[in-house]
Structure formats: structure tokens, C-alpha cells
Amino acid sequence: MASNTKLKNLRKLLKKQSERNKCRFTRARVYDIDYKDIATLQKMVSQQGKMYGRKRTGTRSNFQRKLKVAIKRARFMALLPYVGR
């Protein structure tokens, strides 16, 4: 009996961890990253204006490429700064 409850708790823990490790765009079921969504883009950019890497944000590679394009467009349209404050 005790091993069954331990196994169930372990499964719950692993499920929570795998949910946390997924890409934020995959979790939210976002397919296109919009350059006008400044709140999301600012979470992916440091104070110096550098884009965070995939290991830090947990973003999948195809979303990271879309994110790069969106950040560049937002900078060109003066919605995001090129350099930090």
C-alpha cells in the first residue's frame, strides 16, 4: 500500500516538473509571436537589451527563431529599445 502512494506522489511531482520545463508558448498554445505584444517580448530581453537564450527561458527552437524576428521588428518600430536604460 505504501509503495502505491509513493508511486502516485512521484508521478504527480514528475508531471509538475515536466509542465514547468515546457516552452511558455507551447503551454499557452500560441502559434505566432506578435511584435506588438511588448509584455511578452520584455520578459525575453535582459536589462541591457540582450535576448535571453533558450536554456534560460526554456523556449523551443522554432519559437526562439520567431521570437528573434519579433524582437527585431519591435526594435525597428521603436517599441523596444536596442540598448538598455
URUR-V48900 format. One record per residue. N is the residue number from 0. RES is the residue in one letter. SS is DSSP state (h for helix, s for strand, l for the rest). OMEGA is omega as a letter, one per 40 degrees, with the letter a starting at -180 (999 if undefined). Layout:
n:N res:RES ss:SS omega:OMEGA
n:N res:RES ss:SS omega:OMEGA
This chain:
n:0 res:M ss:l omega:a
n:1 res:A ss:h omega:a
n:2 res:S ss:h omega:i
n:3 res:N ss:h omega:i
n:4 res:T ss:h omega:i
n:5 res:K ss:h omega:i
n:6 res:L ss:h omega:i
n:7 res:K ss:h omega:i
n:8 res:N ss:h omega:i
n:9 res:L ss:h omega:i
n:10 res:R ss:h omega:i
n:11 res:K ss:h omega:a
n:12 res:L ss:h omega:i
n:13 res:L ss:h omega:i
n:14 res:K ss:h omega:i
n:15 res:K ss:h omega:a
n:16 res:Q ss:h omega:a
n:17 res:S ss:h omega:i
n:18 res:E ss:h omega:i
n:19 res:R ss:h omega:a
n:20 res:N ss:h omega:a
n:21 res:K ss:l omega:i
n:22 res:C ss:l omega:a
n:23 res:R ss:h omega:i
n:24 res:F ss:h omega:i
n:25 res:T ss:h omega:i
n:26 res:R ss:h omega:a
n:27 res:A ss:l omega:a
n:28 res:R ss:l omega:i
n:29 res:V ss:l omega:a
n:30 res:Y ss:l omega:i
n:31 res:D ss:l omega:i
n:32 res:I ss:l omega:a
n:33 res:D ss:l omega:a
n:34 res:Y ss:l omega:i
n:35 res:K ss:l omega:i
n:36 res:D ss:l omega:a
n:37 res:I ss:h omega:a
n:38 res:A ss:h omega:i
n:39 res:T ss:h omega:a
n:40 res:L ss:h omega:a
n:41 res:Q ss:h omega:i
n:42 res:K ss:h omega:a
n:43 res:M ss:l omega:a
n:44 res:V ss:s omega:i
n:45 res:S ss:l omega:i
n:46 res:Q ss:l omega:i
n:47 res:Q ss:l omega:i
n:48 res:G ss:l omega:a
n:49 res:K ss:l omega:i
n:50 res:M ss:s omega:i
n:51 res:Y ss:l omega:a
n:52 res:G ss:l omega:a
n:53 res:R ss:h omega:a
n:54 res:K ss:h omega:a
n:55 res:R ss:h omega:a
n:56 res:T ss:h omega:a
n:57 res:G ss:l omega:a
n:58 res:T ss:l omega:i
n:59 res:R ss:l omega:a
n:60 res:S ss:h omega:a
n:61 res:N ss:h omega:i
n:62 res:F ss:h omega:i
n:63 res:Q ss:h omega:i
n:64 res:R ss:h omega:i
n:65 res:K ss:h omega:i
n:66 res:L ss:h omega:i
n:67 res:K ss:h omega:i
n:68 res:V ss:h omega:a
n:69 res:A ss:h omega:i
n:70 res:I ss:h omega:i
n:71 res:K ss:h omega:i
n:72 res:R ss:h omega:i
n:73 res:A ss:h omega:i
n:74 res:R ss:h omega:a
n:75 res:F ss:h omega:i
n:76 res:M ss:l omega:i
n:77 res:A ss:l omega:i
n:78 res:L ss:l omega:i
n:79 res:L ss:l omega:i
n:80 res:P ss:l omega:i
n:81 res:Y ss:l omega:a
n:82 res:V ss:l omega:a
n:83 res:G ss:l omega:a
n:84 res:R ss:l omega:999
